[in-house]
Amino acid sequence: MPDSDQLKRFAATPEPPYYVVAFSSIRTEGDNGYGAMADRMEELALEQPGCLGLEYARDSDGFGITNSFWRDEDSIRAWKAVVAHLAAQRLGRERWYERYQLRIAKVERAYGFSRTDEI
């Protein structure tokens, strides 16, 4: 059975509609300050008005996906314009990413399953 830390990896999103920003990336070799900046960006994003949560994963080959969930498009635009986030974006292109792709979508329906709901 998953422990509580594993279950916390899921963002506690409200009933739709809401938005998701899906950021897929391939990392460069080495950390080069990435870990500290990623931690700071997670903290900062979660402090932004309209941010509903984050989910992320990275494999051993450097491919990763971060999904951030937002109340509306205005919240996404405001996050994109945060000065510290702009600096992280610049460093991402200069140091941390071989490639990335960003997709923004409106979530119309959402459902899931948890074994712990059956207990």
N, C-alpha and C positions, 0 to 999 in steps of 0.2 A: 504494500500500500504506500502511496506517495506520502512524504512527510509534509508538514505545514509550509515549509519553505518552498517546496516544489509547487504547491497549490497557489502560493502567493505570486508566482510568475505570471498568472493570468490577470489581466487588467479587469477591474470591476466596472464594466461599462453599463450605462443605463439602457433602457429599452430604446431601440432605434426610433427615429433616425439620428445618426451622428456620423462623423467622418473618420476615416483612417488615412494616415500618411504611411505608406509602405516604402521603406528605404532599404534596398538590397545593395550589398557592396562586396567587393573583393579587396582585402587589405594588402598593403605592402608588407615586406619583411620587417621584423623588429617592432618594438613598441613605440619608440620615438615620442613618448608623452601621450600616446593615444589613450591608455587606460585611465589616466587621471582626468583627461578632458572628457572622455565618455561618461565617467562617473559624474563630473560636474554638469554636463549637458543634461543628463537624466534628472538630477536634482533641480536644475533650473527649469526644465520643461514642465516638471510636475508642479512647480510654483506658478506657472502661467495661468491666467484666467482662461477657462475653457478647455484645459487639458484634462482628459478623463483617465489617462493611464498609458502605460508602455508595456510592450512585450518584445523580447529580443532573444536571438540565438545566433551563435557563430560556430561553424565547424572547424575541424583541425586544419583544413586547407585554406582558411581565411575568408570563406564565403559567409556572409551574415545577413540577417534580416532584422530590422527594427520596425515594429508597427507602433505608431503613436496614435492615440484616439482623441478626437477633438469634438467639442460641442457644435462648432460651425466653422465655415470658411474664414470668417473674420478672425477667429482665434488662431487659425493656422497662419494666416498672413501676418498677424502680430508676432507670433513666435519666430517666423522667418526673419523678421526685422530686428529682433533683439541683438544688441551690439555684440555681446559675448558669443551668441550663436553665429553671427556673421563671421567673427574671427575664427571660430571652430570650422566653419564651412571652408574658409580660405585655407586653413592648415590641412584640412582633409584633402583638398585638391593638391596641395604642395607636398604633403608627407605621407598620409595614411591610406589613401585609396588608389588602387590600380584602376578601378572602375566602380561607378555606382549608378543606380537607377532609382528614381523617386516616382511614386505613383500616388495620386490622391483620389479617393473614392468615397462616395456616400454609402453608408451601410443602411440598407433598407430592412433587412431581416437578420436576426442573429439567434442562434440556439446552440446548445451544447449538451454535454453529458458529464456527470461526475459520479463515480461509484460511491463516493461519500454521501451523495444525496439519497441513496437507497437505504442507508443504515438508519 
